[in-house]
């Protein structure tokens, strides 16, 4: 378009034709504009939506300096009067006809404005411009205000459009970008799978129904097979079962390769995490576990890829019945039939009519489920204060530690009969649980847009967790479910009585090849910006959605300044890490920087960075740091399988990771001692002056959601952040009133919050005495009496005065 249309657009001016009105110029410009406008309006089928132009980052275009050489345009005409040029440029910008032409060429109001600002700056700050542009500007300036115009401001449009496409290169290749980001036919991405006729068998049922057992039996009897699970623990369990049954099976996770054969030959059976499954290797049987996770906002793409792409004669899909309709529709698009086998729970599960209400009512086989590590710390300490032992399991613990804690809880000869855990027990661990007790039914989640939400757990989540009680084959033949607090029990029953919402769509994620093609067209764009534009232009049908890419973009922005080729940069950005862990993120940054210098990351380098060897933790903060170091070792191992030359010491790192796992196990076994150590240090000169009846510590339950929202990692994060003394008093009273509406759990860490507030300087002794006095007054007047209202008003007045 540029080469053929450019002379035509310049022809009227060079032939000496008069452009008296913009309409005539526009008429001549439209045919050329039409040839390029299709790139930004609709795609080839006319169904694509307009791109999100806010994602288009302009490429900087430097003005021409004095060293550029002779000004040919000035020699042919005369030097430009920059004042007149500026006036005419502003006239050009205000022309409605020009704005319409811009829109036809893909420049919406935002892009048009940005392009004009850049165009004007380029002309005004350049010591010289191209000869043809100089001549046009000179003609416009010389003819301004005359009856017979030498030039019209509309004649600038071809130069403006050329400049716009230089700073927004995507305008010239929008059709290609739309084709690359067209995600409407994912089955076609897997030609090997489409070349065979696969048999799909859906094993549908609730937790503890034997659905996965039947699929695994077929897996073990096959000549070759692959098991795809959501967790390393599940993959490791199938790996162990297969080899115990004399079926050679390899283990493949992101961080680990374990071969069944001593000579490292690949076994015919493989147990892997679902992201690691191969879509090129043929198998007789494939098992895809927890298929309902195909709707997961972050990882759903892995289940979609496995379901559509595995080359296996039989695909055994296990999961909730809520996914049957979606899987059936997906298989319809591949031309494959699906057989559904329904299973019922093997042992009864009863929802109790009463809440636990007090930890004094705990029984052997009880499991308290929390959605916050802070709650785990608090409850485990209270359980130990009653002379009971408890096991602790939460998501950030290493797999080995989780297994050891599960083994301790399951062992009938071990005195540990209580388990405190997060929803990490929902899958991957075999536990002998009699009763599930929900400490809360509110959980922070991330939606498909990457936004954090705090809401009640879903029916699917509640059933997944509750179903762990009364496991078939355990010592408990019947499972029970209840809540810690009476108010939550009614809502839990409502949640469990509802039907599970059907799985509506499957996740997708841009592949490295697609991003590379994007980068070819947009070489100056950052990886984060490439991903944003890709998602903005992507087209999916109703069966799919594009997975959340916030974590990917976070890492892309973090390492953007480091010189890496696109493929390596993409790999670093897909590293599985928690971006809330500063130490792990900092380590990834150092890995990338060292990698960019082509300097191998050795065992010695890693030991210096992590300060290995490490001692057993003395408090919760040190335990959390050890967990982060374990994640760093995981990150090293994950990268070592993708860049073996640059991360050469995987064997040595795996050895020290096992030692670190043992250290963390010691810390978790002594977790209540660590909690006490974290809370025992009190500021000098302070003393505990909280009476046994003053339940200030119960306010921790109200701050639980807030602290969880900010990713608090230790018990110290439970403190209330306030600014001025008057506000401290008001906020503590508010927290107290919220606490008094809940059940009176007398032993909830009595006095510990007060000590933390004193230690951190958020409370003084005088304020604490006043709070205690106010509490006693409110207790005498009634919880919601006039006295409490008056106190609130007085407190508010004091706060207002201090603010003034």
MOURZI-V699479 format. One record per run of one state. SS is the DSSP state (2 for helix, 1 for strand, 0 for the rest). FROM is the first residue (numbers start at 1). LEN is the number of residues. Records with the same first field share a line. If there is no record, write none. Layout:
SS->FROM-LEN + FROM-LEN
//
This chain:
0->1-1 + 15-7 + 38-15 + 56-10 + 69-3 + 77-5 + 95-1 + 105-4 + 126-5 + 144-9 + 168-1 + 173-1 + 181-1 + 183-3 + 190-1 + 195-4 + 205-6 + 222-3 + 230-2 + 245-4 + 253-4 + 259-10 + 277-5 + 289-2 + 296-4 + 310-1 + 320-1 + 335-3 + 343-6 + 352-7 + 362-4 + 370-3 + 386-4 + 394-5 + 411-7 + 422-1 + 427-6 + 434-1 + 439-3 + 447-5 + 457-2 + 467-2 + 470-9 + 484-2 + 498-8 + 509-3 + 522-5 + 538-1 + 540-4 + 547-3 + 559-7 + 574-8 + 597-6 + 611-9 + 641-9 + 670-1 + 681-15 + 710-5 + 719-6 + 741-11 + 760-5 + 782-4 + 804-1
2->2-13 + 22-16 + 53-3 + 66-3 + 72-5 + 82-13 + 96-9 + 109-17 + 131-13 + 153-15 + 169-4 + 174-7 + 186-4 + 191-4 + 211-11 + 232-13 + 274-3 + 291-5 + 300-10 + 321-14 + 359-3 + 373-13 + 399-12 + 423-4 + 459-8 + 486-12 + 512-10 + 527-11 + 550-9 + 566-8 + 582-15 + 603-8 + 620-21 + 650-20 + 671-10 + 696-14 + 715-4 + 725-16 + 752-8 + 765-17 + 786-18
1->182-1 + 199-6 + 225-5 + 249-4 + 257-2 + 269-5 + 282-7 + 311-9 + 338-5 + 349-3 + 366-4 + 390-4 + 418-4 + 433-1 + 435-4 + 442-5 + 452-5 + 469-1 + 479-5 + 506-3 + 539-1 + 544-3
//
